[in-house]
């Protein structure tokens, strides 16, 4: 996933479970999740690596 690589290259990691991350990706793909909503979803799930 491009997001994972981006985070890794910037010294960060995603702490979401695989199931949660998959649901988020599917929501984006289906057009059900806006950029704003994805940003808010990511904030508590990204931390330093």
C-alpha positions as a LaTeX table, in Angstrom:
\begin{tabular}{lrrr}
\hline
Residue & $x$ (\AA) & $y$ (\AA) & $z$ (\AA) \\
\hline
Unk1 & 0.00 & 0.00 & 0.00 \\
Unk2 & 1.35 & 3.41 & $-0.96$ \\
Unk3 & 0.32 & 4.89 & 2.38 \\
Unk4 & 2.36 & 2.32 & 4.29 \\
Unk5 & 5.44 & 3.08 & 2.21 \\
Unk6 & 4.92 & 6.83 & 2.63 \\
Unk7 & 4.62 & 6.47 & 6.39 \\
Unk8 & 7.66 & 4.20 & 6.60 \\
Unk9 & 9.78 & 6.58 & 4.52 \\
Unk10 & 8.82 & 9.35 & 6.97 \\
Unk11 & 9.57 & 7.38 & 10.14 \\
Unk12 & 5.94 & 6.61 & 10.95 \\
Unk13 & 3.78 & 3.50 & 11.14 \\
Unk14 & 0.09 & 2.67 & 10.94 \\
Unk15 & $-1.26$ & 1.08 & 14.11 \\
Unk16 & $-4.65$ & 0.04 & 12.72 \\
Unk17 & $-5.48$ & $-3.64$ & 12.49 \\
Unk18 & $-5.43$ & $-5.26$ & 9.06 \\
Unk19 & $-9.23$ & $-5.50$ & 9.14 \\
Unk20 & $-9.64$ & $-1.82$ & 10.03 \\
Unk21 & $-7.16$ & $-0.73$ & 7.35 \\
Unk22 & $-8.92$ & $-2.89$ & 4.76 \\
Unk23 & $-12.29$ & $-1.39$ & 5.64 \\
Unk24 & $-10.84$ & 2.12 & 5.32 \\
Unk25 & $-9.32$ & 1.30 & 1.92 \\
Unk26 & $-12.56$ & $-0.22$ & 0.68 \\
Unk27 & $-14.51$ & 2.80 & 1.88 \\
Unk28 & $-12.20$ & 5.08 & $-0.11$ \\
Unk29 & $-12.45$ & 2.83 & $-3.18$ \\
Unk30 & $-16.25$ & 2.84 & $-2.98$ \\
Unk31 & $-16.31$ & 6.62 & $-2.65$ \\
Unk32 & $-17.86$ & 6.42 & 0.81 \\
Unk33 & $-14.93$ & 8.01 & 2.65 \\
Unk34 & $-13.82$ & 11.57 & 1.94 \\
Unk35 & $-10.24$ & 12.79 & 2.22 \\
Unk36 & $-11.27$ & 14.68 & 5.34 \\
Unk37 & $-12.78$ & 11.57 & 6.92 \\
Unk38 & $-9.71$ & 9.50 & 6.03 \\
Unk39 & $-7.46$ & 12.14 & 7.57 \\
Unk40 & $-9.46$ & 12.06 & 10.80 \\
Unk41 & $-9.39$ & 8.24 & 10.78 \\
Unk42 & $-5.60$ & 8.20 & 10.29 \\
Unk43 & $-4.63$ & 10.77 & 12.96 \\
Unk44 & $-5.03$ & 8.49 & 16.00 \\
Unk45 & $-3.64$ & 5.49 & 14.09 \\
Unk46 & $-0.26$ & 6.88 & 12.98 \\
Unk47 & 2.69 & 7.02 & 15.34 \\
Unk48 & 6.47 & 7.18 & 15.19 \\
Unk49 & 8.11 & 3.95 & 14.04 \\
\hline
\end{tabular}
